[in-house]
Amino acid sequence: MQNFQNLAELFEFGVKTYRNPKLLNYKSSEGVWKSISADEALNRVKNIALGLYQIGIGHGDKVALLSESRPEWTLTDLGIISLGAIDVPIYTTQALPQVEFILKNSESKLIFISTKQLYERVLPALRNVGLADKVITFEKVSDDIMTLEQLEAKGEKLNKENPELYDQLKSKVNPDDLATIIYTSGTTGDPKGVMLTHSNLISNAVTCASLFTWNATDEVALTYLPLSHIFERMIIYLYLSIGIQIWYAESIDKLADNLLEVRPTVMTTVPRFLEKAEERMLAQVQKMSPLKRKLFNWAMDIARQYDPEKKFPISYRIKHKIADILVYKKLRQRFGGRFRFIVSGGAALRPDLARIFTAAGIPVLQGYGLTETSPVISVNRLERNRIGSVGPVIPGVAVKIAEDGEILVDGPNVMKGYYKNEVETQKAFYHTWFKTGDIGYLDKDGFLFITDRKKDLIKTSGGKFIAPQAIENLLSASVYVDKAVVIGEGRKFASALIFPNFEALKQFAQENNITYSNNSELVNHPKVQELYQKIVDDVNQHLAQWETIKKFAVIDGVLTIDDDYLTPTLKVKRRNVESRYRDLIESFYKE
């Protein structure tokens, strides 16, 4: 396995080993796909690093980065860390008070911002922390604000004057130096700044790359997840180390089109994208003839029985082959037709969804990790894919299960600590073991299973424990449920708030001749209430008696990041949701 002193070396190795002419690819404002070669990318990274050096940014300085995913994000990130400075990424959806907190807490000296729209949105926060005049933008905002192009021009000039300077600066960046401070989007309180070193990220990228076979000339990766999240950030380093083509999706809304245009062979995702793809598929099936609907449902039944670890009898294999010709092939075509595999992380993946896509020839491999672990702890492999698990622990990383069921992790991927927060850092460790906060177990074959977040476990007034995420995942398996929040801490029984998938629900209303003038009328219609009662009843059949949902409400709204009910990674802020619907929840438990 290749050893690198820092991430700049990892990047340079990928450039010089593979010389990919289409390393970074993006769609221009004219709607044309354009490429940045490996050599051009390396030159631009050098120019950015030297441009930053020219304007006074040095080793150990913090530089914030606020942008959607695009090549400039990657180039700027590499420029910052090549210099020995520390990258501080910020989500484009982050609430203004959190943006201000991150900039202030990290002591960022400068901020990169992609667009005028984003600049104007965060300007009040910039003024409050004294960074209004310490901004570099990817796109021109005004004559007073430096652009990335102008910064690169400064760096290019300095490089001509002193061709050895970049390598000198890069050589001083050590493995244990901080590469980034990533502020977790926590469901409670202020975000915590996770300190990750160059060696943390290198170990994770190099180890994960070694788990799969790659062909630098043929491999095509599509990226759409936010690069401010550690999952996609590390994956980009992985791709760069093996020199493969990276194509940046235009946006989540254009992802379906981009899949057909790019025809990727690999991609990372969160389960929500696969769920949305399933919803679109089911909506289209409803418009088909009864015969075609029956055929599709038969093929899905075959897919739900699929198990990549199992050897099936000839009768199943024949049915699978027929389903593949008639149904699965079309699904593959909608995803570009060339996928070797997709890795899913960030949230629990429904086992039936994994089976459907894997049976259809698009293997979905579930993995697990946290920002604090750079992030990957475990991941399924093409040759070892146990659906329902998050895979075997990756080489070099150790996992053990504490007495209370909490997953503990040790290894070269574990963070240095939380920035300027020694109290939380101490709380996060048991000796050298990082406490993940997740409850789980290892099966006899070494596959890791996650059951819930430790802090989310519900203890009823009767002393019974309920794992809400498992129940919420079962409820959300319905196409008619967007999010579900299970309640029950200190209560006599479990209840639930159900947030509908209104797109699917409105289709249901149309098919059942339900008239309504607003969402409140829709969710309170007797047929809709009956629909959700059946969903709850079906889920209750899979639960122990004390876990069953005794009461629920269908909410006429949606949970959003802007309303502070979801984190930027779309995790539910339970405390905020429960506070918002306190009166409704209390009504469940009145005698």
KEDRENLO-492680 format. One record per residue: residue in one letter; y, z, x of N, C-alpha, C in turn. Coordinates in pm, whole numbers, plus 50000, padded with zeros to 5 digits. Each point is the difference from the previous one (the first is absolute). Example, Ala and Ser with C-alpha at 12.3 -4.5 7.8 and 13.67 -1.06 7.14 Angstrom:
<recs>
A494315078051319501195000049911501205000050090;S501054992849965501195000650082501095007349923;
</recs>
This chain:
<recs>
M498805000050085501205000049915501245000050088;Q500974991549967501214998550081500855012849998;N500525003850118500905011650008501444995250014;F500885005949922501424996550006500825012650022;Q501054998750081500885011550024500915002649880;N500404989049933500895001449886499824988049907;L500655000649885499854989349900500594986850047;A501005000650086500574987650055498954992650082;E499195007550074498914993850078498964993849908;L499675007149892499034994849902500484986749943;F501274999649962500604987849945499974988750103;E500395003150123500074989850104498614994650035;F499005008949996498624995750023499594989449897;G500285002849870499654990649894500714986650017;V501285000750040500794987750020499424991650112;K499785006350116499604992550120498534995950000;T499175007449925498584996649994499744988449905;Y500704999949885499664990349895501054989149980;R501255002550041501084989949991500024993049863;N499935007849894499924994149866501324992949966;P499954986949970501244992849966500565003649864;K499185006949918500455004249866499765015049983;L500565007850090499725014449997500615006649876;L501304997949977500695006049885500514988949909;N499675000949871500334989249908500695005549876;Y501014992849953500805004849888500544987949922;K500385002549877500594989449919501515001050008;S500634989050037501464999750016500695000049865;S501325001650003500784999949877499924986449930;E499614989750076499844986549939498614998349938;G499175010650010498674999349939498974993050088;V500254999450130499074993450093499425010550094;W498674999550022499375009350094500384996250143;K500445010050076500384997750139499235009650091;S499844996050126499205007950094500815004350121;I499655011750050500535005050128498805001050093;S500054992750111498875000150093499925013550071;A498865002350065499815012550074501035001250112;D500234989150072500975000450111501415002549950;E500354993649888501345002149943500165014549953;A498945005349939500045013949953500225009650117;L499304997750112500155008750117501424999250055;N500554987950007501384998450050500995007349910;R499794999149868500915006649907499905015250010;V498795005150018499835014450018500725004750126;K499874992450108500715003450124501505000349976;N500504989849930501454999049976500515011549912;I499205003949901500395011249913500045012950081;A498955002350081499955012150082501195000750095;L500284988750067501104999850097501365000649930;G500094994049881501235000949921500295014449962;L498985007449962500165014149966500415008050124;Y499374996950112500345006750126501474997650034;Q500454987549979501384996250031501015007949918;I499645003349874500955007249914499795015250005;G499185004650095499925014350024498795007349944;I499024992749947498785006549951499025001350116;G499475012150017499115002250113498715007049961;H499225003250102498705006649982500185013049922;G499225001649893500045012249920501005000149887;D500894989949995500954999149888499274995649873;K500515004749886499384996149872500814988849936;V499274989949951500634988549935499324997849866;A500775000549891499444998349866499854985249966;L499064997249911499704986249961499764999649850;L500904993449928499944999149854499934985349960;S498814995649964499814985849968498714998049924;E499954989249921498744995849943499164993950111;S498724997349971499124994350103500394985650030;R500234997150126500384986650046499854999950152;P499984988450062499814999550146501025008350077;E501255000149953501045007750070499665014850007;W499315005149898499575014150003499115002350121;T499004991450015499055001450110500664998150136;L500844989850012500674997350127500945011450039;T500745005249902500925011050026499255012750037;D498955003049927499155011650030499514999350144;L499464988450040499484998450136501125001050104;G501184994849966501145001050090500415014450024;I500025007849892500385014250010499025007650088;I498704998549972499015008350071499724994850142;S500284987150027499864994850137500995006550094;L501115003949945501095006350075499745014950024;G499015005449925499755014450007500775007749897;A500744992849914500675006649887498975002549890;I500405007249897499075004549896500414994049866;D499074993149939500254993149874499895009949882;V500984999449909499985008649880500064990849877;P498844996149944500014990949885500385007049871;I500684992649912500405005349869499604989949894;Y499415004849892499624991249889501244994249933;T499904987649958501134993749928500205006649864;T498955006549949500075006549868500375014850009;Q500185005050123500265014350018501295004249929;A499945011449932501195005249931501095003250102;L501254998449958501155001750090500035013850069;P499765011049928500005013150067498945000750111;Q498864993349978498955000250102500384991450120;V500674988649974500494991750110500945008250088;E500915007149935500965008450073499295011050079;F499025006349936499255010650067499284994650124;I499364988449986499244994250112500934996550116;L501124993749970500954996250106500555012350072;K500305010349922500575012350058498955007850078;N498835001849939498955007950063499484993450127;S499904986849999499484992850117501034998350110;E501265002349967501114998150095500074985550048;S499784990949907500044985750034501394996150050;K500034992150108501274995750059500464986649945;L499084993049935500274986349956499044996849887;I500404990749914499074995849894500024984849986;F498804994149993499844985949966499804999049850;I500724990849935499874997849856499874985049977;S499104996149912499714985749985501084992249926;T500405004549882500854991849913501295007149959;K500924992249947501265005449950499745009549883;Q499074996349914499685008249883499525014050042;L499125000550098499505013050048501115007850071;Y500814992950077501115006550071500945006849901;E500354992849894500935005649902499375011849925;R498704999349978499325010949928500025013050079;V499824999150133499895012350080501315003850070;L501064992149977501275002650068500525014449980;P499915005849878500455014049985499265009650093;A498704997950016499215008550089500424997950145;L500254987450037500434996850138501335007050031;R500914999749904501305006650020499845015150018;N499105005749921499825014650006499435004850133;V499254991250068499395004150128500694993550120;G501114993049974500774994150110499394987650062;L499244992549922499364987850052500554987249939;A501095001049925500554988249931500384989050098;D500355003750123500384990050100498944998550108;K498805005249972498884999050097498864992349932;V500334988149951499064992049922499824986350063;I498764995250002499694986250038499194994149885;T500404988249953499344994149884499234987350039;F498934997349926499234987750024500754987949945;E500675001949887500794989449939501485004050007;K500884990450010501415003150016500545007249876;V500695011250024500615007949893501514998450003;S500585001450118501444998250019500284997550148;D501224995750032500374997350139500015012850084;D500135011649935500105012750072498645005650040;I498924994649942498675005750024499174990450085;M499455005250108499194991950090498714995449931;T499614987650027498744994849948498925000950108;L498774998849957498874999950095500164988450098;E500454988649949500204988350086501005003050112;Q501085007049966501005003550101499455010050100;L499185009449951499375009650090499084992850098;E499214990549947499094992450086500764991950104;A501154994949963500824992450095500455008950116;K500365012549969500375009650105498825002450094;G498825001749938498805002550079499624988150087;E500144988149945499674987850075500894998650123;K501275003049981500974999350111499625010150109;L499665012149958499635010450097498704996350072;N499074993749928498724996050059500214989650111;K500984990949978500294989950102500635006550123;E500815010149976500665007050111499045008950076;N499035005849928499075009550062498594997949943;P499284989750048498694996249943498935010950012;E500185009750089498995010450020500215012149908;L501155000849936500385012249928499035003449887;Y499614990049920499115002849887498705006550047;D499384994350102498735005550050500205014050058;Q501165002350062500295013350054500105010449889;L500704996249892500155009249886498655002549934;K499244989349980498695001049934499055008850081;S500034998950131499065007450086500245015149995;K501195004049954500325014449992499545006349868;V499464991749909499535005249871498555004550016;N499775012849987498675005950024499205001649871;P498665001150013499145001249881500395011449907;D500455011350056500315011749916501445000249950;D500774989650033501374999049946499944996949851;L500975005149926500054996949857500334985249980;A499264993649911500304986249961500784999849869;T499695009649914500614999749866500015013849938;I500955002149911500005011749911499984994449858;I498905002249931499834994649864500105011649902;Y500944998949910500215010849903499084997949880;T499085009649983499054999049889500745001049869;S499504992849903500694999249871499615011349907;G499405010750055499495011649927500355001249854;T499075005449924500205001649855500835012449967;T500285008350102500875011749978500925001850120;G501215004649976500925003750108500534988350081;D500745003550108500534989850090498874993650079;P500184987250037498974993650082499905006650137;K498794999550058499775005550134499874988450098;G500635001450117499974989450100498775000850089;V499064990949978498754999750077500254993250135;M499735007250109500234994650135498724993550052;L500044986950016498854992650053500364993950135;T499095001650094500214994950136499454985750013;H500344993950112499444986750032498485000850004;S499465010450063498535001050011499345002549865;N500675007549910499475001949864499734986349935;L501024991650002499934987149930499114990150072;I500045000150132499134990950077498545003349974;S499655012950003498605003949980499504995349865;N500835001449897499584996149866499884984849986;A500984992750054499994985449988498834993950077;V499805004650124498944994350085498625003649945;T499835012549956498715004249946499664992449872;C500974998949909499754992949873499724985250024;A500694994050097499754985950032498574997950048;S499465010050072498654998750057498905000749895;L500345004149878498995001449894499674986849932;F500774989650030499814987049935499994988950105;T499414988749963500084988350089501204991549958;W500664994150099501224992349975499954986650072;N500664990349941500154987050065501494996950001;A500625001450117501464998850009500524986549953;T499194989650015500494986649962499894997449850;D499065006749934499764997149858500485010949906;E500215012150051500325011349914501434999149947;V500155002549870501324999649936500165012849918;A500995008150036500255012649930501254998749914;L499905004449875501165000649911500425014649988;T501295002650017500495013849990501055001049890;Y499845010149914500985001849892500405014749981;L499205009150055500325014349985501225003650083;P500745010449960501215003750077499655004450142;L500734994650097499755003450140500525013950034;S500795005849911500455013950019498845009749976;H498904995249942498815008149979499084998350120;I499405010950046499214999850123498804990549991;F499414998549883498814991549984500284985850047;E501004993749941500294986050035500624999150140;R500745010050039500615000250133498934999450108;M498985008849989498925000050099499224986949995;I499794994849879499254987549985500734988550072;I501324999849993500774989650071499755001250151;Y499995012250054499695001850142498594994950031;L499075002649909498634995150016500004984750008;Y500664993649901500064985349999500624994550129;L501095006550045500694995350121499105001150123;S499195010550005499135002250117498924989350011;I499624994249886498944989750003500584986049978;G501334999149995500684987150004499854991049880;I499725005649881499774991349884501284997249924;Q499954989649916501164996349918500305010949897;I501275003649990500475009749900500974992849909;W499704999849872500854993549900500595010849910;Y501325000149991500715010149920500214994649858;A499415006849902500194995849861501475001249963;E500444991349910501415000349959500365013149930;S499115004249912500195012349923498725002649922;I499905011749941498825003149919499914990649880;D501164995949948500024991049884499494986050035;K500174996250127499584986650044498635000250068;L499365011550001498765001450076498914990549952;A499864998549868498974991149947500224985750049;D501264995450002500314986650051499734999250150;N500405010450072499834999950146498534999850041;L499155006549921498564999650028499484985749999;L500474992149904499564986149989500594991450111;E501225003150041500674992150105499455003150139;V499795012750027499615004550135498494999450019;R499245002549894498535000450002499525009350113;P500335013049990499665009350108498505002750012;T499635004850117498615004150022499865015349997;V501115007050027499985014749996501325005049941;M499935011949941501205006249943499725014849979;T501065008050006499895013949960500755001649868;T499545009449918500615001549868499905014549954;V500675002849891499795012549926499254996149873;P499255009249940499204996649882500804993949885;R501285003749988500794995349886500074984849994;F500054993550116500044985350001498714994349941;L498865005650035498714995349947499905002849851;E500545011649958500015003449857500854990149922;K501174996450056500884990349935499324986449990;A499294996250107499284987249999498954999949890;E499315011449984499005001249894500674999149863;E501155006649984500714999549871500414985849964;R500524992650098500394986049974498804991549961;M498885002850067498774992849973499545002649856;L500015012749961499555003749865500934994449893;A501304999850029500964994449904499744985149978;Q499674992950107499724985649988498694997549927;V499035009050022498704998549935500155001149848;Q500935008749955500215001749857500444987149931;K500574990950078500484987449943498914989249999;M498845003150057498924990150010499194999549870;S499144990049993499114998749884498975011350002;P499425003449885499005010949995498854997950098;L499574987650018498894997050091500385003250145;K501214995750040500455002650138500235014950024;R500505007049897500185014550011498665006950022;K499014995749925498675005850011499434997650140;L500214988050052499524996550133500695008750107;F501315001649986500765008150096499515014549997;N499855005649880499565014049988498605002050058;W499134989949981498665000650058500085000250153;A500854991650056500174999550146500565013150054;M500935006349924500555012850043498945011149995;D499124999449900498905009849991499084998750122;I499734987750040499194997650120500705005850123;A501324997550008500775004650116500035015350008;R500095006749886500105014650001498705006750045;Q498914992350001498725005450049499844997850151;Y500944992750059499844995950140500135011850095;D499154999950102500055010450103499704993350133;P500984999550091499784993050127498905006250086;E499615012549969498955006650078498604997649942;K499944993749885498734999149928499394986050010;K498694999550009499314987049994499544997949856;F500544989749937499754997749858498784991049979;P499335001749885498864991249969500484985749976;I499084990850004500324985849985500694997149866;S499645007449895500604997649868501515002650004;Y500415010950068501455002950012500674989550085;R499354996050110500614990450093500244986549932;I499094996349910500184987449925501195001149906;K500085011349928501135002249909501325000150078;H499995006650116501215000950083500444986150046;K499034991650036500314986550045500644991849889;I499465001449879500574992849884501415005049972;A500175013450001501325005949977500984995550107;D499524998450122500864995750110500514985849976;I499124991249958500384986049977500984998949882;L499755007849895500784998549877501285008649997;V499995011750066501135009449987500585004350134;Y499175005550089500515006150123500754990150088;K499504987750003500644989750083501474998249961;K500265000549870501404998649951500865011750043;L499405012050001500735011850045500374998750148;R499044995550080500284998050143501124989950021;Q499994989549920501034989650013501395005649971;R500105009249904501305006249967500535008450115;F499105004450087500395007950117500074991350126;G500014987149981500144990950114498714994050050;G498865006249965498704994050030499465002450140;R500705008150085499545001550138499815014550044;F500145009649911499955014050041498665003750062;R500065006450117498805006250059499875014349951;F501145006849989500005013649944501425004649974;I500115010149914501265007049972499755014850024;V500925006750068499895014550019500975006849904;S499495009549923500815007149902500215014450043;G501245004849989500315013950035501195005049922;G500415012150028501205005649937499755007549871;A498904997149933499635006749874498544997049973;A499425007149903498584998149969499774986349937;L498964993250048499594987049947498875002149899;R500194994849879498945001149900498734993050049;P498865006949997498764993850046499654987049927;D500254999549868499654987849927500854988150045;L501255002750040500884989550049499514994850135;A499585009350086499444996150130498764991449981;R499175003749904498774992349975500324986049950;I500984999049908500354986949944500464990450109;F500945004450083500534991150103498974997150108;T499225010150037498994997950105498904990749950;A499585001749875498994991149942500514985749991;A501314998649981500604986749987500274993450135;G499585006550109500164993850132501295003650071;I500705010449948501195005250068499725014850029;P499325003050110499665014050029501255008750011;V500015010949924501105009650007499465012650066;L500625003750111499545011350080501005011349988;Q499575011249945500915011349982500065008550125;G501235003950036500215008850115500805012249960;Y500225008950096500695012649972500795004450122;G501175005449974500815005550109501305005749947;L500795005450091501305005749965501024995950105;T501255001449965501064997250098499755008350126;E499605012449982499815009350112498844996050091;T499174990649956498854995950082500084985250040;S501144994349992500374987050058499454986849944;P499434997949888499575009549899498485001149986;V499224990550056498604998649958499115011150055;I499255006249910498995010050034498624994049981;S499834992549893498714993749971500234987049927;V499024991050010500084987349927498614993849989;N499754993849887498754992649985500034987350085;R498854994950035499894987950081499244989549920;L500084987850044499284989349929498505002749996;E499485005450111498565002550007499635014249953;R501015008449974499765013749953501045003349894;N499764995449879500975001649891499345007749886;R500295012849993499465008349892501105001849896;I499894992549892501045000249897500095013949937;G501245004649986500275013749951500395009250112;S499574996750123500385007950117501234993750065;V500575007350099501094994350081499484996350138;G498674998850011499394994750121499645010450103;P499334995550108499705009050111501275003050079;V500035011550064501135003950086500054990350117;I501224995850040500134990350109499675006550135;P499544992050097499665005550132501175007550063;G499695011150068501015007650071500695010549916;V499794999649869500625009649908498925009449948;A500315012949993499055010049950500465005249865;V499045001649910500275005549867499035011449973;K500515011049946499115010549951500545005249868;I499135005649922500375005049867500105015250006;A501195005249964500215014450001499205006749888;E499945013150004499205007549900500474997249858;D501324997749983500514997549865499964985249962;G499364991950086499854985849969501084991050057;E501025006050067501084991750055499524992050120;I500474987550008499664991250112500925003250118;L499405003050116500755002850122499744988750100;V501044996250075499914988550090500545003650138;D499314995050103500505001250137499764986750070;G500884996650092499824987650075501304994850056;P499954988650071501204994550065501024994349902;N499624998949873500904994549898500845010749931;V499735012750028500685010949927501415002150057;M500955001549909501435001050034500305011350097;K501204999050059500525010550089500515011949920;G500434997449876500545010649914501094994549911;Y500645008849925501134996249914501315002450076;Y500874990349996501255000450077500895011649955;K500385008450096500885011449975499495009049887;N498695001449991499425008149892498725006850050;E500205009750088498875006950063499185007849898;V500665005349897499285007849897498964991349930;E500434988249953499074990949931498954994650096;T500374997950126499034995350099498895010350017;Q500395012750012499005010750016499075000649879;K500594998549881499205000549876498994988649992;A500344988750065499194987849986498745000050086;F499895009950091498875000050092499185012849992;Y498694998250020499095011250022499474998150142;H500555007450095499784997450142500454985650030;T499074991350048500394986150028499724990749881;W499435005549895499604991949884501164998449902;F500304987649965501044997449899499415001749861;K500715007449918499545002649862500564989049909;T499124991549951500444988249924500555003549862;G499565011349944500405003249863499134993149897;D498994992550047499084993249909498665007249998;I499395000149883498685005949983498974988750002;G498925002050073498994989450007498735004850065;Y499104990350027498735003450065499474987850074;L499135002650098499294989550073498584999549947;D499524988149965498614999149953499054999650121;K498714999349974499005000950108500094988550098;D500644988849959500134988350089501354999350069;G500815010549980501285000350069501144993149927;F499814996349874501084994149921500855011249940;L501324998350008500925010249950500394997049856;F499995010249917500404998949860501185009549975;I501024995249927501155008349964499895003549853;T500185012849968499925004049859501365003349939;D500935005750081501335002949946500925005450109;R501295001549963500945007050087499835015049976;K499965007750106499805014449989501065006549913;K501264996050020501095006349926500014995949853;D499284989049967499984995249862498865006149918;L499055006750067498885006049926500545009549894;I499464998749882500445008149886498995011249976;K500515012349985499155011349964500375004449860;T499064998649908500295003749861500055015149985;S500495004549884500075014549976498615006149995;G498984991649981498625004849999499395000450139;G500804996350104499525000750138499284987750049;K499904989749917499324987750039500974990750075;F499484992850101500824990550075499824985749947;I501114993049991500004986049955500704991550106;A499374988850038500624990650095500704989149918;P501335000949984500704991049907499954985250040;Q500054997050132500044985950041498784992449955;A498835006450005498774993349958500104996149852;I500545009049919500144997349856501084989349977;E501105001350074501094990249987499544986050039;N499154999150103499474987050041499114994049892;L499225008549933499154995249890500854994849884;L501065007349967500904995749892500714986950038;S500444999250126500754988350046499124987850017;A498685001949991499094988550009500174990849879;S500565005549892500254991649881501204991150025;V499894987749957501104990450015501245004549923;Y499825009149903501125004549917500725012350056;V499545004950116500615012050061500614996450135;D501305002850014500674997750129499845012450087;K500415011649948499865012750072499525010749903;A499315009950053499615011649919500265012550083;V500455010449934500265012950067499245010849924;V499045006050068499195010649938500675013650023;I500085007949894500645013350001498925010549975;G500215012250050499045010549967500075012550084;E500905000350101500095011750087500335012649918;G499085009950005500205012549928499884998849850;R499544988549954499874997749855498545001649956;K499825000249866498655001749946499154987450012;F500684988450007499264987350006500894989450065;A499394988750029500734988850061500604991049893;S501214995350028500664990249913500514988750088;A500564989749939500454988450080501214993349939;L500864995250089501094991049961499564986150043;I500014990749907499544986350029501194990549990;F500244992850109501094990250006499384986149989;P500304992849892499324987349975500384988850097;N499084990750013500324987050059500524991649884;F501324999249987500594994049881499704985049987;E499804993450113499674985749993498694998049925;A498985007950038498704998949934500065005449857;L500775010949980500095006149867500684990649900;K501014992950044500694990549911499094988349964;Q499144996350094499014989649971499025005149893;F499605012750013499125006349901500675000149862;A501295003549999500755000549874500044986449933;Q500214989750080500064986449946498664995949939;E498935003350072498654996349953499615007749873;N500615011949982499645008449885501095000449893;N500944990250009501054998549898500815012949980;I500305006850110500795012349994501474996350016;T500805004049905501454997450011500715012650045;Y501024998450083500755011450053501364995050047;S500965008950004501344996150046500365005850136;N499225009950046500235005850132498705006350051;N500015004550125498795005750061499535012749930;S500955007849948499625012449932499174996849875;E500454990349923499244996049880498634994550040;L499974992750111498744994050044498975010750036;V500405009650085499015009950046499575009549889;N500835001549898499655009249890499294993149885;H499784986950010499284992949894498565005249995;P499465002249879498645005549987498944992250079;K500104986750001498994992150074500105002250151;V501235002150047500205002550143499495014050035;Q500305009849915499495013450022498475000250001;E499434992049913498544998849992499444993950130;L500724989950052499604993550124499945010250114;Y501055008250015500065009650110499045011749978;Q499765003549875499015010449971498624995550049;K499704987249979498704994750045499925000250154;I501114996550066500035000250147499725014150051;V500665010049938499815014050040498575004549970;D499494996249883498635003849963498994994350098;D500214987550041499084993550096500025007250135;V501215004050045500125007250127499345013749989;N500215006849887499445013449982498485000350011;Q499364988849969498534999350008499505001650144;H500904997150097499615000750141500415013250066;L500535009349919500545012450056499205012249955;A500075010650082499445012949959500835005349884;Q499415008949922500655004549876501405005750028;W500135008250108501305006250027501054990150053;E499534988150043500934990050053500564990949891;T499354999549885500364990149898501445001549951;I500604988749968501374999649948499955003549851;K500585011649966499975004449860501184994449920;K501164998450066501184994549932500714990550096;F500664990149944500754990650083501174994249921;A500924994050072501114993049935500204986750071;V500274989649921500344986950055501524999350008;I500524998250120501455000550024500614986249982;D501204999749941500634987149972500864994950116;G499885006450117500774995650117499094997050117;V500624997050115499244997350122500515009150112;L499145002550096500385007950117500544990650107;T501175003350055500604991450101500465008150121;I500204992950110500545006250123501445004349976;D500784991349934501425002749978500245012849922;D499105003149907500135012249920499415012350070;D499494998050121499455010750083498705005749942;Y499234991549932498685004049952498894994750089;L500334990250086499034994450094500595000350140;T499145001850099500444998750139500114985150033;P500614996550115500054985850038498624993650014;T498965008350020498644994650007499285001049866;L500785002349893499534999949861499075011649963;K500085010950076499275012149960500855007749899;V499345005949902500705007249893500555013350053;K501265002549971500605013150030499725009249881;R498895006950006499505007649885501025010049949;R500625007150092500945010449960501144994049918;N500524988650042501104993649928499554995049864;V498794994349994499484994949872499775011549903;E499385010650050499735011549913501295006649952;S501025000150086501295005749960500644991549890;R499934986850015500604990749902499335001349863;Y498695002249998499265000349874499525014349967;R500755009950046499595014049983499775003749853;D500934996349913499885003749858498764993649938;L499774987550033498834993049947498725006850048;I499965003450129498815006650057499785013549932;E501095007649981499865013149935499434998749859;S500344989049933499514998049863498484998449995;F499414995350114498544998650004499305013549988;Y500685010550050499335012950016500435010549898;K500814995849902500385009349894498835002149906;E499815012349960498875003349909500174993049866;
</recs>
